[in-house]
Amino acid sequence: MNRIVLFLISLLFVVTTQAQLTERIETDRPDQTETPFTTPHKWFQSETGFNIENYKGTAKTYVHPTMLNKYGISQRFEIRLITEFVSIQTPLPADGLQTTTGLLPLQVGGKLALFEEKGLLPKTSLIFHAGIPKAATSEFQTPNWSPNFRFTMQHTLSDLVSLGYNLGAEWDGAEKNQGSFIYTIAPGFNLSKKWYAYIEAFGFLGNGDPQHGVDGGIAYNFSNNTKIDFSGGFGVTDKTALRNYIALGFSFRLPLKK
């Protein structure tokens, strides 16, 4: 643990001494609503999170970590790689626990900026990924590719308040034709130049029982290029599998050009 803390402190020092952009880093975490902003051209951005998720039936998932790495190919397009290392604890009939640990299927994809905000038209981008069936620990491999996409949109309501929302769909790779629709909506609040907070509603529809949840979080920018966040949420209906979760994350970006 001490080595992890030392590494993060060292990384923070390196990143904060790098070239700064005039606008602070925009990230897809910690909320479920992903940002329409793309990674700046020729910049690398990494967003890492650690989650504890509790599900009904006493199942528990530790995400340690989830990591989204991005690189700006141009001003309008970024490439993306998602890795998730998890431990899933499942209760056994004889009052025991079975723990399965490993890597979920790697997801590769991109984000394309479509429209800039103008009047009632929100700033809009398209995000898409595909999970690779065999690019995972054997216990988590899937028989099919697991694609997902979402349109991510944002309105600027004032200097202090914005409204973000996503619409899309995803498939888990278990069944070819069984997908779920995704929705999110999240008002965001600039509390100061460095502090940001949000509240959010999110859900999945169409594959099994509808799943609905709410969450909220807060983030602090050490610099324009670094950010730490804390968030948590819970399910809001009897048929929602999620009981609650908490998450902690760190994001940074670096220029990969002279």
N, C-alpha and C positions, 0 to 999 in steps of 0.2 A: 504493500500500500504506500509506503514512504517513497518507493521508486516511482510509482505512478504520479504522486503529488509533485515530486521533483521534476519529472518529465513535463508535466503540464505547466509548471512555473517557467521552466526553460523555454518551452514552446511559446508561451505567452510573451516572454521577453524578446524572442527572435521576431515574432510576428509584429509586435508593436513598434519595432525599430525599422521595419520594412517600409517601402513607399506606401503612402496613404492615398486613398481616393477621397474625394471631397464628400462623398455620400457614404453613410454607414452600411455595413454588410446587411444584405437581405437574405434570410434563410427560409428553408422549408420546414424547419422545426422551430418551436416545439409543438405547435398546434397541428391538427389534422388537415387544416386548410393550407395548401401549399401556395407559395408566393408566385405571382406572374413575372417577377423580376428574374432575369438570367444572370449568370456569372459573367463579369466583365471579360472582354476579349483578351485572351492570353493570360488569364488568371486561373489559378487552381483554388478550389474551395472545398473544405472538408467539414462535415457536420456529424458529430458523434453523440450518441445518447445511451444512457443506461436506464432500463425500465424494470419495475416490478409490477406484474399484472396478475390480479386475482379474478378467477372465474367461478361462477356458480357450480356447485359440486365439489368445491374445495381445490380444484385444479389451480396451479400457480405457474406462471411463466416468468423467468428471469431473462432479460435481454441484456447481454454483456459482452460486446455492445452491438448496437445498430450503427452503421456508418454509411453515409451518403457522400461520395466523392464526385466532384463536378469540375469540368474544364470548359472555359469559354472559347469555342471554335471561332465565333464571330460575335458581333454586337447583338445578334438576334438568336443565336443557337448555342446550346451547351450540350456536351455529352455527359452521361451519368452512369455511375456504378453503385449499386446498393448491396451491402453485405450485412447479414444478421446472424450473430452467434447467440444461441439460446439454450436455456435449460428448462425443460418442462417437467413439472412434478405432477404425477397423476396418482390419486388414491387407489389402493388395492382393497379387495374385499376383506382381507385379513388384517385390517387396520395398519397397513404399511404404506409406503410411498415408493413409486417407481419414478426414477429420474432419467430422462433422456436428454443428452447434451449433444449439440452439434451445430453445423452450419446449414441454414436454410438455403434454397436455390438462389444463386447469384442472379441479380436483376441488372440488365443493361438497357440503356435507353437514352432519351434526350428530352430537352425542353426547347420549344420553338416559340419565340415571341410573335404574336399575330397582330395585335392592335395596341396603340397607345390610347390612354384615356382622353376622351373628348366629349364633353357634354354628358349625355346619359350613357354613352358607350364606355364600358369599363376597360381598364388596362387588362389585356387578355393574352394568355399563353396556353399552349398545348403541351402536356407532359405525357410521355408514353414509355413503358418498360416492357420487358419480357423476361420472365424467370426461366432459367435454363434447367431442364429436368434433372440432368445428371451432375450439375455443378453444385453439389451439396453433399453433406454427410449421408451415408447410406440410409439411415433411419428417416431422413427428410426428403429423399428424392421423390419426384412425382412422375406419373406415367405420361403426362402431357406438358407442353409449354404453358406457362401461366402469364398471359399478357394482362396489362392494365393500362388505362388511359384516363386522363381527366383534363377538362378545361378549367383553368384557374383564373379567376377574375377579381379585380379590386377597384373600388371607388374611393376617391379621396373626398371625405365629407368636410374636413377642415384641416388646419395645421396640426391638430391634436388627435383627430379621429379618422379612421379609415374603416371600410367594410370589405372583407374578403369572403369569397365563396367559391366552391368547387362543385362541378358536376362531372360524373364519369362512370366507369364500370371496371370490374376486375374479375378474373378467373383464377381459381386456386390450383389448377393443374390436375386435380383429381378426376374431373369429368369435363369433356371437351365443350359441352354445350350448356353448362351450368355456371352462369355468371351472376354477379351482384351489381346493382346500381349503387353509386356512391353519391352522397351529398354532404356538404359541410357549409356552415356559415359562421363567420367570426368577426365581430367588431373588435378593432384594435385601438389602443390608446397610447399615445406618446406622453408619458408622465413627465419627462424632461429630455434633455439631449442624450442622456445615457440610459434611461429607464423606459421600458415598454411593457405593457400588460394586455391581456386579451381574455375574452370569454367566448365560448363556442358551443354550437350544437352540431352533431354529426351522426351519420347512420349509413346502414347498408340495407338494400331492399332487393328481393327477388330470388334469393337462394335460401330456402328455409324461412324461419321466422324473422320478421323485420328486427333489426338491431339498431337501437337508438341510444345515444349517450350525450353527456355534456362534460365540458372540461374548462379549465382556465389555467393561466400561467403568467409568469413574469420573466423578463430578460434584462440583462445589464450589459452594455457595451463598454468594454475596457478601452477600446479605440474604434476607429472606423472599420478595422479589419478583424476584430475579435469580439466574441459574445459568449456569455454563459446564460443558461436558462434553467428554470425549474417549473414543472407543471404537474397537474393531476386531474383525474376525472372519474366518472362512474356511469354505469348504465342506468336508464331511467324507466324501463318497463320490465314487467315480470319475465318476459320471454327473451330479454337481452342477456346474452351469456356473460358479458363483462360485468363483474361486480365493482371493481375500482382499479385504479393504477396510479403510480407516481413515476416521474421521470426527471432525470438530471442530464443536461447536455452542454457541450462546448463546441463552438464553431470558429473557424478562422479561414482566411484567404491569403494567398501569396501571389505576387506577380511572377510569371515564368517567361520574362522577356528582359532584354537589356534596356 
